[in-house]
Amino acid sequence: MSFKKIFAALDDSELGHRVFTQALELALSDRAQVMLFNCVTVSTVGQTAVPIPVDLGLNVELMDQAYQAQRLRLDRDVKQASGLLKNYCDAAAKKGLQVEFDCKMDGDPGHCICESAENWGADLIVLGRRGRTGFTEAFLGSVSNYVVHHASCSVLVIQEAKIEK
């Protein structure tokens, strides 16, 4: 099977580096286009933009300061993610591949990955799996599980390396 448009969901982790390496190998063998992608998640503090009445006893100045601090953290995270993707993009371009990158903000990375990959026209999504199971997966969710079940194209899941005990 040959792929022409490979969408790689990356972060700044050892697993993210492994995902990049695998996506690069596939793209080189198929001479495919590559989209490098990161979804910066918005935490719930920054999402509470609903006006709250002052008569509830909440300090408006503290709420504003918390919102501003969250906004600064989010801007910093987007800059870091874009820098990471730019570095990956440069490394892939040196190999002669047609590469682009995108960074989005969203509360749900699984949905963001599926939607962005579909909009780009990907025929393969490559992403990592941290190995969450049971209550941890139920509580925190599993991005890879969501993508496998909702993507409009094939999905390659790279397992996190097991550490020998």
C-alpha positions as CSV (number, residue, x, y, z in Angstrom):
1,M,0.0,0.0,0.0
2,S,1.3,3.4,-0.9
3,F,0.4,6.7,0.7
4,K,0.6,10.2,-0.9
5,K,-0.4,12.5,1.9
6,I,0.9,11.6,5.4
7,F,-0.3,13.5,8.4
8,A,1.9,13.2,11.5
9,A,0.6,14.3,14.9
10,L,3.7,15.3,16.9
11,D,4.6,16.6,20.3
12,D,8.0,17.3,22.0
13,S,8.5,13.9,23.6
14,E,10.6,10.8,22.8
15,L,7.4,9.2,21.4
16,G,6.8,12.3,19.2
17,H,10.4,11.9,17.8
18,R,9.6,8.2,17.0
19,V,6.4,9.2,15.3
20,F,8.3,11.8,13.2
21,T,11.0,9.2,12.2
22,Q,8.3,6.6,11.1
23,A,6.3,9.2,9.2
24,L,9.6,10.4,7.5
25,E,10.5,6.8,6.5
26,L,7.1,6.2,5.0
27,A,7.1,9.5,3.1
28,L,10.6,8.8,1.7
29,S,9.7,5.3,0.5
30,D,6.4,6.6,-1.1
31,R,7.6,10.1,-2.0
32,A,4.6,11.4,-0.1
33,Q,3.7,14.9,1.0
34,V,3.9,15.4,4.7
35,M,1.9,17.5,7.1
36,L,3.5,17.9,10.6
37,F,0.8,18.8,13.2
38,N,0.5,19.7,16.8
39,C,-2.7,20.5,18.7
40,V,-2.2,22.8,21.7
41,T,-4.9,21.9,24.2
42,V,-6.8,24.7,25.9
43,S,-7.2,24.0,29.6
44,T,-10.5,24.8,31.3
45,V,-9.2,27.9,33.0
46,G,-8.8,29.7,29.7
47,Q,-12.2,28.4,28.4
48,T,-14.3,30.1,31.1
49,A,-15.0,33.3,29.1
50,V,-18.6,33.3,30.3
51,P,-19.4,36.6,32.2
52,I,-19.8,35.9,35.9
53,P,-21.8,38.3,38.0
54,V,-19.8,40.3,40.6
55,D,-22.6,39.8,43.2
56,L,-21.5,36.1,43.4
57,G,-18.6,37.3,45.5
58,L,-15.9,36.5,42.9
59,N,-13.1,39.0,42.6
60,V,-13.2,40.3,39.0
61,E,-9.5,41.4,39.1
62,L,-8.3,38.0,40.2
63,M,-10.5,36.4,37.5
64,D,-8.9,38.8,34.9
65,Q,-5.4,38.0,36.1
66,A,-6.0,34.3,35.9
67,Y,-7.4,34.7,32.4
68,Q,-4.4,36.8,31.3
69,A,-2.0,34.3,32.8
70,Q,-3.7,31.5,31.0
71,R,-3.6,33.5,27.7
72,L,0.2,34.0,28.1
73,R,0.8,30.3,28.8
74,L,-1.3,29.4,25.8
75,D,0.6,31.9,23.6
76,R,3.9,30.4,24.9
77,D,2.8,26.9,24.2
78,V,1.8,27.7,20.6
79,K,5.2,29.4,20.0
80,Q,7.0,26.3,21.4
81,A,4.9,23.9,19.3
82,S,5.4,26.0,16.1
83,G,9.1,26.1,16.8
84,L,9.2,22.3,17.3
85,L,7.3,21.7,14.0
86,K,9.5,24.2,12.1
87,N,12.6,22.2,13.3
88,Y,11.0,18.9,12.2
89,C,9.9,20.5,8.9
90,D,13.5,21.7,8.2
91,A,14.9,18.2,8.9
92,A,12.3,16.6,6.6
93,A,12.9,19.2,3.8
94,K,16.6,18.4,3.9
95,K,15.7,14.8,2.9
96,G,13.9,16.2,-0.2
97,L,10.4,15.8,1.0
98,Q,7.5,18.2,0.4
99,V,6.6,19.2,4.0
100,E,4.4,21.7,5.7
101,F,3.3,22.2,9.2
102,D,0.3,23.4,11.2
103,C,-0.4,24.1,14.9
104,K,-4.0,24.5,16.2
105,M,-5.5,25.2,19.6
106,D,-8.4,23.0,20.6
107,G,-9.8,21.5,23.7
108,D,-10.0,18.0,22.1
109,P,-6.8,16.9,20.3
110,G,-8.4,13.7,18.9
111,H,-11.1,15.7,17.2
112,C,-8.6,18.3,16.1
113,I,-6.3,15.7,14.5
114,C,-9.2,14.0,12.6
115,E,-10.7,17.2,11.3
116,S,-7.3,18.7,10.3
117,A,-6.2,15.5,8.6
118,E,-9.5,15.3,6.7
119,N,-9.4,18.9,5.6
120,W,-5.8,18.5,4.3
121,G,-6.8,15.3,2.4
122,A,-4.5,12.9,4.3
123,D,-4.6,9.2,3.4
124,L,-2.6,8.2,6.5
125,I,-2.4,9.6,10.0
126,V,0.7,8.7,12.1
127,L,0.5,9.3,15.8
128,G,1.7,7.9,19.1
129,R,0.0,6.0,21.9
130,R,1.2,6.4,25.5
131,G,-0.4,3.1,26.6
132,R,-3.1,4.4,29.0
133,T,-5.6,1.8,30.1
134,G,-8.4,1.3,32.5
135,F,-9.3,4.2,34.8
136,T,-6.5,6.4,33.5
137,E,-7.7,6.1,29.9
138,A,-11.4,6.6,31.0
139,F,-10.5,9.7,33.0
140,L,-7.9,11.3,30.7
141,G,-9.1,9.8,27.4
142,S,-7.0,8.4,24.7
143,V,-6.2,10.5,21.6
144,S,-5.0,7.6,19.6
145,N,-8.2,5.6,20.4
146,Y,-10.4,8.5,19.3
147,V,-8.4,8.9,16.1
148,V,-8.5,5.2,15.2
149,H,-12.3,5.2,15.6
150,H,-13.1,8.6,14.0
151,A,-10.5,9.2,11.3
152,S,-11.6,9.3,7.6
153,C,-8.3,7.6,6.5
154,S,-5.9,4.9,7.6
155,V,-4.1,5.3,11.0
156,L,-0.7,4.1,12.0
157,V,-0.3,4.1,15.8
158,I,3.3,4.1,17.2
159,Q,3.5,2.5,20.6
160,E,5.4,4.1,23.4
161,A,8.7,2.2,24.1
162,K,8.4,-0.2,27.0
163,I,11.0,0.3,29.7
164,E,12.4,-3.0,30.9
165,K,12.3,-3.5,34.6
